Amino acid sequence: MGPSKYRKKPVVIEAMQFGCYQDGEAPASWNDNKGGDLWRWMYEHNVLFRLHQVDPGPVCMIVKTLEGEMTADIGDWIIKGVAGEFYPCKPDIFQATYEAAE
């Protein structure tokens, strides 16, 4: 007996894009807990995360997820899932998977 077909249940998630440079904010502003809306949103939900940078190079965000630590690069989306968990998602996967909800 072969595989059966399943459709993903329609769920509404919350997400914000990680883009400290695009937002016109220097990385230093992220390090003093004034990193803008994404920073505040994650802190309000007690998400464990930190910024990481190897000079010279772009900043990335290390996010503690249910599966362990995951890296979000600039431009990635941070998703709050249906169980309240946070995790990063690449922009192409995000665009293929999600659309704006009413």
N, C-alpha and C positions, 0 to 999 in steps of 0.2 A: 504494500500500500504506500503510495507516494505522499508527498507533502500536500497539505491543504492550504487554501488561500485565506489570508486574513487582512482586514483593513484596520489601520490605526484609528483608535477612537478619537473623535475630535475633542481636543482639550485646549483650554486657553492658558497660556503661560505668560509670565512677565519676563522682560529681557531689556538689557541696556547694552550699548556697544562700548567696549573698552577702547578709548581713543584719546589718551591724555595729550598727545601732541596735536591731533586734529582739533581738540577743544581749545587750543591756544594756551594750555597750562604747562608750565615747566615741570619736570619730574619732581623738583623740590617741593612743589605745592602738594604733591601726593603724599609726601613723607611726613607732613605735619598735620595729618588728619583733616586737611581742608581740600581734598581732591575733587570736589564737585559732587554732582548728583549720584554718580555710580558709587563712589567711595561711601557717601552717607547711606545709600540704600543698602549696601552690603553690611555696613556697621550696624544699622538698625536691625538686621536679621541675624546678628552674631555670627557672620560668616568669617572663618579664619582664612586670611589671605595676606600676601606680602608682595611688594614689588621687588623685582630683581633686575639688575643691569650689569653686564660685563662691558666695561669701557674699552674701546669705543663700541657702542652698539645700542640697539633699541631697548627700551624698558619692556619687560614682560611681567605678568601678574601670575603668581603661584597661588592657586585656589585649592583649599582642602575640600574635597568632595567625598561622597559616600564610598567611592572606589579608591580613595587616596588622593595624593596631590596631582593636580593637572595644571598645565601652563596655558595661559591666555596671552596671545600676542596682540599688539595694537591692531585694531580692526576686528578682532574676534568679539563675539557676543557673549555676555554672561546671562545665563538663563536661571530663573527660579522655577524649578519643576513643580509637578503636581503635589509632591510630598513636602514642599518647602525647601528642597535641596537646591544648592547652587552649583553650577558647572559651566565651563566655557564651551563654546561652539564656533567652529570656523564659519566665516561669512557665506561661503558657497553652500555649505550644508544648511545653514540657517535659512537662506533664501529659498532653497529647494524644499524645505520642510514646513516653514511657517509663512503666514500672511497676516496682515493687520486684522485685528478683531474689532468688531463694532463696539 
